[in-house]
Amino acid sequence: MENKLRVGVIFGGRSGEHEVSLRSAESIINALDRAKYEVVPIAITQQGKWLASSEATNLLPSSVIETADQHVAIFGDPTERGLARFTGAGKADERDRLDVVFPVLHGTYGEDGTIQGLLEMADVPYVGCGVLGSAAGMDKVVMKRLFREAGLPIVEFTYFLRTQWETDPLLVELRVAEEIGFPCFVKPANLGSSVGISKATETKSLNEAIALATKFDRKIVVERGVDAREIEVSVLGNDQARASLPGEIIPQSADFYDYKAKYVDANGARLMIPADLSAEQTAEIQRLAVLAFQAIDGAGLGRVDFFLERETGQLLLNEINTMPGFTSISMYPKLWEASGIGYGELIDRLIELAFERHREKSCNMTSYS
């Protein structure tokens, strides 16, 4: 195939989920069909420097592509529509067109609408949600308010700012105790992959949980603890999105599905795919997952997480992840594999959806007279 699509895979980033992004990107880069695609790896260091080629892949758990070292950037300029390569003296010596970008960035400065805004300005098609969907899906407070507005069932929550905690911690403690109670989960509002999340059972552990969460974000969410099964479902599509079969996370070594269980300890959790659910429960979870995706104006992909309360059987929407993990043990691709779409085909479909969304947006008029 002569005219291969040039796919820029962006990974790393200035986020607490930097390491997770590296693992996801390695899997995607290895899986991209070289007969169809020319892969351009683009790394963002934790300091925010953009690198390409071997400098980029050296950040990965194992090197997957061997090319020359270059410092690069994407400019918000549709006449360039791709990379500027800096080969010396800080000068952009070469322009390098990209057909599509796969921003495999988790957390802040990547999954929150920032990179999406840059790609919109540069008029480059990209995989995943747009600026609004990414930003809304990243901020758990905004996300939950949108879910509530859409009439979706959610877990009770409250939130506060780091400055409020620093100014009057006793007031925050009282609010949490009165509005949520114990046990509860304390989370940074703008991170995923269970980074900075703790379970609190009384005031002492609440203080410890808040101290951890405030290291990662200025906005902290506290949710009621529920005795529930953790159900996840993958969503794929743009305006006509559909949901996969649901799967279940069964933690083995912790009270909840924490960072270690997700990415470090292969025995930290057991994945049941598909989940042991009735046909009615499966259909309802899929329906609510698509509604949650639509509530944030999602596009491309998303993984929607639910709680199924053990005692009451009530289904509660937890959150949506607009750029879910793509590692070899990640739920998003595994759920689609169980639903009939393999890893390579899934990546192909996501790239097709990126072009579909770009074409649809290109129909908008940008002038009025």
C-alpha positions as CSV (number, residue, x, y, z in Angstrom):
1,M,0.0,0.0,0.0
2,E,1.8,3.1,-1.2
3,N,-0.1,6.0,0.4
4,K,0.0,5.0,4.0
5,L,-1.7,7.2,6.5
6,R,0.7,9.1,8.8
7,V,-0.5,8.5,12.3
8,G,1.0,10.6,15.1
9,V,0.9,8.8,18.4
10,I,1.3,11.3,21.2
11,F,2.1,9.9,24.7
12,G,3.6,10.7,28.1
13,G,2.5,14.2,29.1
14,R,2.6,16.4,32.2
15,S,0.3,14.3,34.3
16,G,0.2,12.0,37.2
17,E,-0.8,9.4,34.7
18,H,2.4,9.8,32.6
19,E,3.5,6.2,33.2
20,V,0.1,4.8,32.3
21,S,0.2,6.7,29.0
22,L,3.6,5.1,28.2
23,R,2.2,1.6,28.6
24,S,-0.9,2.4,26.5
25,A,1.1,3.9,23.7
26,E,3.5,1.0,23.5
27,S,0.6,-1.4,22.9
28,I,-1.0,0.9,20.3
29,I,2.2,1.5,18.4
30,N,3.0,-2.2,18.3
31,A,-0.5,-3.0,17.1
32,L,-0.8,-0.4,14.3
33,D,-0.7,-2.2,10.9
34,R,2.5,-1.1,9.1
35,A,0.9,-2.0,5.8
36,K,-1.7,0.8,6.4
37,Y,0.0,3.3,8.6
38,E,3.3,5.1,8.9
39,V,3.7,5.6,12.7
40,V,5.1,8.9,14.0
41,P,5.8,8.5,17.8
42,I,5.6,11.8,19.7
43,A,6.5,11.9,23.3
44,I,5.8,14.7,25.8
45,T,8.1,14.6,28.8
46,Q,6.9,15.2,32.3
47,Q,8.5,18.7,31.9
48,G,6.4,19.3,28.8
49,K,9.1,19.0,26.1
50,W,8.0,17.4,22.9
51,L,10.2,14.7,21.3
52,A,9.9,12.5,18.2
53,S,11.5,9.3,16.9
54,S,14.0,7.4,19.0
55,E,14.0,10.1,21.7
56,A,10.2,9.5,22.0
57,T,10.3,5.7,22.0
58,N,13.1,5.7,24.5
59,L,10.5,6.8,27.0
60,L,8.5,3.7,26.4
61,P,8.8,0.5,28.5
62,S,10.6,-1.0,25.4
63,S,11.7,0.6,22.2
64,V,9.3,-0.1,19.3
65,I,10.6,2.1,16.5
66,E,14.2,3.1,15.5
67,T,14.5,6.5,13.7
68,A,16.5,9.8,14.2
69,D,16.3,12.0,17.2
70,Q,14.3,15.2,16.9
71,H,12.7,17.9,19.0
72,V,9.2,18.7,17.6
73,A,6.1,20.7,18.1
74,I,2.6,21.0,16.8
75,F,1.5,24.6,15.9
76,G,-2.1,25.7,16.0
77,D,-1.9,26.6,12.4
78,P,-4.1,24.8,9.8
79,T,-1.7,25.7,7.0
80,E,1.0,23.5,8.6
81,R,-1.3,20.7,9.8
82,G,1.3,18.6,11.5
83,L,4.7,18.6,13.1
84,A,7.5,21.2,13.0
85,R,10.8,19.4,13.4
86,F,13.6,21.3,15.1
87,T,16.9,19.9,13.9
88,G,19.3,22.6,15.2
89,A,19.7,26.1,16.7
90,G,16.1,26.1,18.0
91,K,14.8,26.7,14.4
92,A,12.0,24.8,12.7
93,D,13.9,23.4,9.8
94,E,11.3,20.9,8.5
95,R,7.6,20.6,8.3
96,D,6.1,17.1,8.7
97,R,2.4,16.6,7.8
98,L,0.3,14.3,9.9
99,D,-2.9,12.7,8.5
100,V,-4.4,11.9,12.0
101,V,-3.3,12.0,15.6
102,F,-3.9,9.4,18.3
103,P,-3.4,11.4,21.6
104,V,-2.8,8.5,24.0
105,L,-2.6,10.9,26.9
106,H,-4.3,10.2,30.2
107,G,-5.2,12.8,32.8
108,T,-4.4,16.6,32.8
109,Y,-2.7,18.3,29.9
110,G,-3.9,15.6,27.5
111,E,-7.3,14.0,28.3
112,D,-8.8,17.3,29.5
113,G,-9.3,19.2,26.3
114,T,-5.9,20.9,26.1
115,I,-4.3,18.8,23.4
116,Q,-7.7,18.6,21.7
117,G,-7.8,22.4,21.5
118,L,-4.4,22.5,19.9
119,L,-5.3,19.9,17.3
120,E,-8.5,21.7,16.5
121,M,-6.6,24.9,15.9
122,A,-4.1,23.0,13.7
123,D,-7.1,21.3,11.8
124,V,-5.7,17.8,12.4
125,P,-8.1,14.9,12.7
126,Y,-7.6,13.1,16.0
127,V,-8.9,10.1,17.9
128,G,-11.4,10.6,20.8
129,C,-13.5,13.3,22.3
130,G,-13.4,16.9,21.4
131,V,-12.5,19.9,23.6
132,L,-15.9,20.0,25.4
133,G,-16.3,16.2,25.9
134,S,-12.7,15.8,27.1
135,A,-12.9,18.7,29.5
136,A,-16.2,17.6,30.9
137,G,-15.1,14.0,31.2
138,M,-12.0,15.0,33.0
139,D,-13.5,17.1,35.7
140,K,-15.5,14.7,38.0
141,V,-17.6,17.6,39.4
142,V,-18.7,18.9,36.0
143,M,-19.2,15.3,34.8
144,K,-21.4,14.4,37.6
145,R,-23.5,17.5,37.3
146,L,-24.1,16.8,33.6
147,F,-25.1,13.2,34.5
148,R,-27.5,14.5,37.1
149,E,-28.9,17.0,34.6
150,A,-29.5,14.1,32.2
151,G,-31.4,12.2,34.8
152,L,-28.8,9.5,35.2
153,P,-28.4,7.7,38.6
154,I,-25.2,8.7,40.4
155,V,-23.5,8.2,43.7
156,E,-24.0,11.0,46.3
157,F,-21.0,13.4,46.2
158,T,-19.7,16.7,47.5
159,Y,-16.5,18.7,46.6
160,F,-14.3,21.4,47.9
161,L,-11.2,23.3,46.8
162,R,-7.7,22.9,48.2
163,T,-7.7,26.5,49.4
164,Q,-10.9,25.8,51.4
165,W,-9.2,22.8,53.1
166,E,-6.1,24.9,53.8
167,T,-8.2,27.7,55.3
168,D,-10.7,25.8,57.4
169,P,-10.1,22.0,57.5
170,L,-12.6,21.5,60.3
171,L,-15.4,23.0,58.2
172,V,-14.5,20.6,55.4
173,E,-14.5,17.7,57.7
174,L,-17.9,18.6,59.1
175,R,-19.3,19.0,55.5
176,V,-18.1,15.6,54.5
177,A,-19.4,13.9,57.6
178,E,-22.8,15.5,57.3
179,E,-23.3,15.3,53.5
180,I,-21.6,12.0,52.7
181,G,-20.6,10.2,55.9
182,F,-18.3,7.2,56.2
183,P,-17.0,5.2,54.5
184,C,-16.3,7.5,51.6
185,F,-13.8,7.8,48.7
186,V,-11.7,10.9,48.3
187,K,-10.5,11.7,44.8
188,P,-8.7,14.5,42.8
189,A,-11.3,15.9,40.5
190,N,-9.1,15.9,37.5
191,L,-7.2,12.6,37.4
192,G,-7.9,9.1,36.5
193,S,-6.3,5.6,36.8
194,S,-7.1,5.8,40.5
195,V,-4.2,8.2,41.1
196,G,-4.5,10.0,44.4
197,I,-7.7,8.1,45.5
198,S,-8.2,6.8,49.0
199,K,-10.9,5.2,51.1
200,A,-11.7,7.0,54.4
201,T,-13.5,5.3,57.2
202,E,-13.2,8.0,59.9
203,T,-11.8,11.5,60.5
204,K,-8.1,10.4,60.7
205,S,-8.1,8.5,57.4
206,L,-10.2,11.3,55.9
207,N,-7.4,13.8,56.7
208,E,-4.8,11.4,55.2
209,A,-6.9,10.9,52.1
210,I,-7.4,14.6,51.6
211,A,-3.7,15.3,52.1
212,L,-2.9,12.8,49.3
213,A,-5.6,14.0,46.9
214,T,-4.6,17.7,47.3
215,K,-1.1,16.9,46.0
216,F,-2.6,16.2,42.6
217,D,-5.5,18.7,42.2
218,R,-7.0,21.9,43.5
219,K,-10.5,20.4,43.4
220,I,-11.3,17.4,45.5
221,V,-14.4,15.1,45.2
222,V,-15.7,13.0,48.1
223,E,-18.2,10.2,47.2
224,R,-20.3,8.0,49.4
225,G,-18.8,4.5,49.8
226,V,-21.0,1.8,48.3
227,D,-21.0,-1.9,48.8
228,A,-21.2,-2.8,45.1
229,R,-19.9,-4.7,42.2
230,E,-17.8,-2.6,39.8
231,I,-19.1,-2.9,36.3
232,E,-17.4,-1.3,33.2
233,V,-18.6,-1.0,29.6
234,S,-16.8,0.4,26.6
235,V,-18.4,2.9,24.2
236,L,-17.4,3.3,20.5
237,G,-18.7,5.8,18.0
238,N,-19.6,9.4,17.3
239,D,-23.2,10.5,16.9
240,Q,-24.3,6.8,16.7
241,A,-22.3,5.3,19.5
242,R,-22.8,1.8,20.8
243,A,-21.8,-0.1,23.9
244,S,-19.8,-3.3,24.4
245,L,-20.7,-6.2,26.6
246,P,-20.1,-5.2,30.2
247,G,-17.3,-6.6,32.3
248,E,-16.7,-6.8,36.0
249,I,-13.7,-5.8,38.1
250,I,-13.2,-8.0,41.1
251,P,-10.4,-6.6,43.3
252,Q,-8.2,-9.3,44.9
253,S,-5.6,-7.5,46.9
254,A,-7.3,-4.2,47.9
255,D,-10.6,-2.7,49.0
256,F,-11.1,-1.2,45.6
257,Y,-9.6,-1.2,42.1
258,D,-6.6,1.0,42.8
259,Y,-3.6,2.0,40.7
260,K,-1.5,-1.0,41.7
261,A,-4.2,-3.4,40.8
262,K,-4.7,-1.7,37.4
263,Y,-1.2,-1.4,36.2
264,V,1.4,-3.0,38.5
265,D,0.1,-6.2,40.1
266,A,-1.2,-8.7,37.5
267,N,-3.0,-10.5,40.3
268,G,-4.4,-7.4,41.9
269,A,-7.8,-7.8,40.3
270,R,-9.8,-10.4,38.4
271,L,-11.6,-9.3,35.2
272,M,-14.8,-11.1,34.4
273,I,-15.7,-10.6,30.8
274,P,-18.5,-10.6,30.2
275,A,-19.9,-9.8,33.6
276,D,-22.4,-12.2,35.2
277,L,-25.5,-10.2,34.6
278,S,-29.0,-10.8,33.4
279,A,-30.0,-9.8,29.9
280,E,-32.1,-7.0,31.3
281,Q,-29.2,-5.7,33.4
282,T,-26.8,-5.9,30.5
283,A,-29.2,-3.9,28.2
284,E,-29.8,-1.3,30.9
285,I,-26.0,-0.8,31.5
286,Q,-25.4,-0.4,27.8
287,R,-28.3,2.1,27.5
288,L,-27.0,4.2,30.4
289,A,-23.5,4.0,29.1
290,V,-24.5,5.5,25.8
291,L,-26.5,8.2,27.5
292,A,-23.6,9.1,29.7
293,F,-21.4,9.3,26.6
294,Q,-23.9,11.7,25.0
295,A,-24.3,13.7,28.2
296,I,-20.7,15.0,27.9
297,D,-20.8,15.2,24.1
298,G,-18.5,12.3,23.7
299,A,-16.9,11.1,20.5
300,G,-14.8,8.2,19.4
301,L,-14.4,6.3,22.6
302,G,-15.1,6.2,26.3
303,R,-15.2,3.7,29.1
304,V,-18.2,4.1,31.5
305,D,-17.9,2.7,35.0
306,F,-20.9,1.7,37.1
307,F,-21.6,0.4,40.6
308,L,-24.2,-2.3,41.1
309,E,-25.2,-2.2,44.7
310,R,-25.2,-5.7,46.3
311,E,-28.1,-5.2,48.7
312,T,-30.5,-3.2,46.6
313,G,-29.5,-4.1,43.0
314,Q,-29.5,-0.4,42.2
315,L,-27.3,0.6,39.3
316,L,-25.3,3.8,39.8
317,L,-23.2,5.6,37.3
318,N,-19.7,6.3,38.6
319,E,-17.7,8.1,35.9
320,I,-16.6,8.1,32.2
321,N,-13.1,7.9,31.0
322,T,-12.6,9.6,27.6
323,M,-9.2,8.1,26.9
324,P,-9.2,4.9,28.8
325,G,-6.1,2.7,29.3
326,F,-5.0,0.7,26.2
327,T,-2.5,-1.6,27.9
328,S,-2.5,-5.4,27.4
329,I,-4.6,-5.8,30.5
330,S,-6.9,-2.8,30.0
331,M,-10.7,-3.2,30.1
332,Y,-11.5,-1.0,27.1
333,P,-10.0,-3.2,24.4
334,K,-10.8,-6.4,26.3
335,L,-14.5,-5.6,26.4
336,W,-14.6,-5.0,22.6
337,E,-12.6,-8.1,22.0
338,A,-15.3,-10.0,23.9
339,S,-17.9,-8.1,21.8
340,G,-16.4,-9.2,18.5
341,I,-13.9,-6.4,17.7
342,G,-10.2,-7.3,18.0
343,Y,-7.4,-4.9,19.1
344,G,-6.1,-4.1,15.6
345,E,-9.6,-3.6,14.2
346,L,-10.5,-1.4,17.1
347,I,-7.6,0.9,16.4
348,D,-8.6,1.0,12.7
349,R,-12.2,1.9,13.7
350,L,-11.1,4.7,16.0
351,I,-9.0,6.2,13.3
352,E,-12.0,6.0,10.9
353,L,-14.1,7.8,13.6
354,A,-11.5,10.5,13.9
355,F,-11.8,11.3,10.1
356,E,-15.6,11.0,10.3
357,R,-15.8,13.6,13.0
358,H,-13.4,15.9,11.3
359,R,-15.4,15.7,8.0
360,E,-18.6,16.4,9.9
361,K,-17.1,19.5,11.7
362,S,-15.7,20.7,8.3
363,C,-19.3,21.1,7.1
364,N,-19.7,24.1,9.6
365,M,-19.7,27.6,8.1
366,T,-17.0,29.8,9.6
367,S,-18.1,33.1,8.2
368,Y,-21.4,35.0,8.0
369,S,-22.4,37.9,5.9
